[in-house]
Amino acid sequence: MPTVDPRRRFTAVGLLTWALVAAPPLFEGQLSRPLGLTWVVAIGAFLVCYLAATRPGHSRTTTLVFGALQGVAALVSVAADGRGFEGVLFVVVAGQLGELPIRQSVAWVVVQSGLLAAALALAPDHPPADKVILVSLAFFTFQLFALFAVHTAHREADARKELAAANAELKVTAGLLDISSRTSERLRIARDLHDLLGHHLTALTLNLEIASHVANDAAKDPIETSRSIAKRLLADVRDVVSRLREDEPLDLTAALAALTSVITSPLLHLDVAPDVAVRDPSIAQTTLRAVEEIVTNAVKHSGARNLWISLTVGDGSLSIEARDDGQGVDHVRFGNGLTGMRERVAAAHGSMEVSSMRGEGFRVHVRIPV
């Protein structure tokens, strides 16, 4: 069953709150009151700024700018109406500040509450001073509650993303360790066969050849037979040693499939072609690290619900195609992760292309010669 993006829930709750604030005055004939048109313009401006601030892919600067504009619109609506119910909109603004540093957000809430009190005091039909103080303090506590609740939710979400990224790195590292240990063990066996069995068989062959020259006629045939068997056995040992020293095809499917067990958001769709097998351990490492970086970026930054990764082999190259349905960006900025990925691919004489558009997700294409 598909899950609903928490940000969409937040946006929906904010819209419902705005509707509950705006509907009663409109039904009561707000336009017929003094400054009624001003109130309508302000309440409408708040809605527009709220939708702009909560759209997918918004930056911290967007939150600050449109948060300030929402605050101004809410203040104007409070001053134009005078009943103070529009102060609920400040709680909506405070909820959007949860992704900002906590000290900065608390200072913002304090300033908002002070301005709310001033707007109530200056309204045409302003309430008594004690009611102004009481309403301002009430909305101040509501704002703090919304701020800390959303801030805690953001911290927990970030912690889950960090844990998922660490688990992905651990799984990839475990796969690389398995590849490295199997390669090392194969080379150790090859060395042992060559150094021990090979040397002894060589010595045996030489001794049998000497014996064939000094033996009598009755013993020569058995000695020649034994020497021939020793030579064939030595050739077989050398053949086995040569094959052990060759790079065996490495199956990346198991190492990559392990990622699906630790990544829950976004949902990972992994498609590895049956003929994907890499002989060079360094190419296998580059491939696994590239997939790990793609998955980590999607977990931390994309806001995607799905991530599709496919691996195919063709024209002497291994191709990695990845895309997600996240928020995307207008301009791709290479951080440490993408820069390191590009350097590893370039060291393997491969190529890497990254593209993205806001609202259309993120795409990565990697080609590595095999």
N, C-alpha and C positions, 0 to 999 in steps of 0.2 A: 504494500500500500504506500503510495507516494506521500512524503511528508511536506508540510507547508513551511515555506521559508519564514523564520521568525521575524524578519524585517517586514515581510508583507503583513504579518499579523499586527505589528506595531503601527504600520501605516494605516491599516484598516481601523484600529482602535482610535488613532488620532482623528481620522475622518469622522468616525461616529461621535467623538467628543465635540468636534467642531459643529456638527449638525445639531447636537443637543444644546449647544450654546446659541447658535444662530436662529434656530427655529422659533422658540417662544417669542422673542421680540418682534420677529417678522409677522407672526400671527396676531400680535397685539397692536399692529399698526405702527411700527417703529418709524416709518417714513413720515408720519404725521407729527412726530415729536420734533422739538428743536434739535438741530444737528443730526437728524435722522439719516439724511443722505451721507453725511460724513461717516456715520456708524456703518452703513451698508458698504461703503467703499473700503473701510478699514477691515471689516470682517471678511470681505471678498479678497482683499490683498493678503490677509493672513493665510487663506486657503491656498492661493497661488504659490506663495513662498513655502508653505509646508510641503506641497507636492514637489516643488523643485528641490527642497532639501532632502527629501526621502527617496528620490529616484535612485535606481540601481547605479552603482559605480560612483556615487558622490564622494568628493574628497573632504578632508578636514576643513579646507578653506571654504568649501561650499557650505558646510555645517555652520561655520562661524558667520559667514555673510548672511545667509538666509535665516539663520537663527536670530541675528540682530534685527533683520527686517520684520520677522514675525513678532519680535518683542515690541517694535515700534507700532506695528499694526494693532497689536493687542492693547497697548497703552492708549492709542487714539480711540479704539472702540470703548474702552473703559471710561475715558474722559467724556466721550460723546453720549454715553448712556447714563452713567452715574450710579447704576445699581450694583456694579462690581462683579456680576456673575461671569463676565468675560475674563476674569482673573484665572479661570480654569485653563484658559489657553496658555498661560505661563507654565502650567504644569506640563502641557504638551511640549513646550519648548525645552523645559528642564529635562524631560526624557530623552530628547535628541542630544543633549550635552553629555550623555553617559559615555560616549566614545572618546571624549576629550580628557586631558589630565584632570584629576579630581580637584586639585586646588583651584585651578582656573575655572572649573565648572561651579564650584561653591561660591567663588567670588562673583560669578555671573548671576547666580541665583540671588545673592544678597543685593546686588545692584537692581535686579528686576523687581524684587520685593519693595525696595525703597521707592522706585519709580511708580510702582503700583499704588502705594500709599499716597504719593503726590498726585497721581492722576485722579484717584478717588476724591481727594480733598479739593481739587480744582474743578471737578465736574459741576455742571449747572445745577443739578439736583443732588448735591453731595450729601452723604449721610453724616450723622454726628461724628465728632472726632473720635470718641471711644469705639464706635463701630468701625471707623476707618482703620484704627489700630488692630482691632480684633480680626477683621477680614484680612488685613495684610499679613498678620502673623499666621493665620490659618493657611493661607495660600503659600506662605513661606515654608511651612512644615510639609505641605503636600508636594511642593517642588523638590524639597530635599529627599523625600521618600522616593519620588519618581527617579530622581537623579541617581541615588545610591542603588536602587533596584536595577536600573539599566546598566549602570557601571559594573555591578557585580556580574550581571549576565554577560557583558562583554568580556570581562576577565575570565570567566569560566569557559566561554567559547574560544578565546585565545589559548587557554591552557589545553583544551581538547585538541586544537589544531597543532600545537607544539608537540603534544604526545603522539598524535597520529604521524606527524612528520618524523619524529624520533623512531617510532616503530617501523616506519617504512625504511629508514636508513639502516636500522638494525637487521631487517629482513634481507636487504640487499647485501649488507656486509657479511651476513651469514652465508648467503649464496656465493659470494666471492671467496670466502674462506673455504667453503667446500670445494670449489673449483681449484683453488690454490693447493689445498691439502692433497687432493687426488693427483694433481700434476706432480707434486713433490714426491709422493709415495711411488708413483710410477717410475720417476727418474731414479729413486733410490734402489728400487728393485733392479732396474737396468744396470746400474753401477755394480750392484752386488753380483749379479749373474756374470757380468763381464770380468770383474776383478777376481772372483773366486772360481766359479765353475769353468769359465773360459780359460783362465790360466792353467788350471789343472788338466783340462782336456788337451791344451796345447802341449804341455809337458808329457802327457801320456802318449800323444801321437808321436812326438820326437823319440821317446824311449822305445816305442814299438818299432819305429823305423830302424833304430840302431840294432834292436834285437833281431830284426829280419836279416841283417847282414851277417850276424855272428851265429845264428841258429843253424842247426843241421837241417837236412832236407825234410825230415818228418815234421819239424816244428814250424817250418816257414809258412805253410799254407794257413794254419790257425793264426799265426802272428799277423799275416797280411790281412786276413779277415777281420781281426780285432782292430788293426790300424785303419781299415776302411770304415768300420763302424764308428771309431773314435772321430775320424774326419767328418763323417756325416753328422754326428752328434754336435761337434764343434760348429759346423755350419748352421745347424738348427739353432744353437744358442745365440750365435751372432745375429741370425735373422730375427729372433725374438727380441734381442737387445735393441736392434735397429727400429723395430716396430714400437717398442716401449718408449723410445726417445722421440718418436714422431708425436705431433700434437693430435690428440684424439678429438673428434667432434664434441663440443660442449653443448649440452641441452639447456637452453635458457628458460624453457617453459616453466620448470619447477620453481626456479628462483623468482620469476616474475609473478607466477600464480600466487606465491606466498603473500604478495602485496594486497591481494583482494581480501585477505583475512584480517588485515589491520586497518584498512581504509574503508570507512563507512560513509563519509561525506567529503567530497562527492562520491556518488556510486561509480565504481571503477569497472569499465567494460573493456576487458583485455582480449585481444585477438592475435594469437601467435600462429603463423602459418606452420604446417607440419614439417616443411623442409628447412626451417630456421635452425641451423646448427653452425656454430662457430668453432674453428680449430685454434685460433690464436687467443690465449688467455687475456692478452692486453685488449683485444677487440671486445671480448666478452665483458671485461671490466668497464670499458668505455660505454658499452651499450647499457649495462645495468645502471651505471651512474647517471647516464642521460635520462633513463626512465625514472629513476629515483628523483631527480631534480624536477622533472615534469610533474610528477605526482605531488611533490612537496609544494611547488608553486601553486598548483590547483587547490590544495588543502588550505594553504595560508592566505592566498590573495584573490582567488578567482570568484568566490561566492557562488560557484557552480553547483548544480544538482547532479550532473553527470560528467564523466570524463571518459573519452574513448581513446584507446591506445592500440595500434596495430603494428606488428612487426612482420615484414616480408623480405624475401631475398630474391634478387633479380639483377641481371646485367653485372654480376660480380660485386654487387653492393648489398648491404643490409640497410633497409629503410625503416625508420620509425616515424609513424604518423600519429599525431596526438591533437585532439581538439576537445574543448569543453563548451558548455552552454552557460558560462558565467557572464559577469557584467562587462568584461572587456575594458580596454582603455583606448584613448585616442592616440597615445604615443607610448610605444614600448620602451621602457627604461631598463637597461641591463644592470642588475645588481650583482652582488658577488656570486650568487648561485648560477645565473645565466652566463655570466662571464667565465666562470670556471668550466661550465659545460661546453661553451664554445671553444675554449682552449684545449680541452681534452679531445673534442671531435677534430679540431685542426691538427693536433699532434698525431691523430690516426689517419691523416690525409683525407678527412671527410668534410662535409659541408653541413651547414645548419641555417635554417630559415625560420624566423619568428614573425608572426603577424597577428594583429588584433584590431578590432573596432569596437567602440563603445556599444554595448548591448548585443554584441555578436560573438562574445567569447574570445578564446585565445587558441591559437594554432601554432604547432611546432612541427617542422619537418627536418629530419636528420638522415643523412646518407653516409655510410661508413664502408669503405672498400673491404671486402673479405677475401 
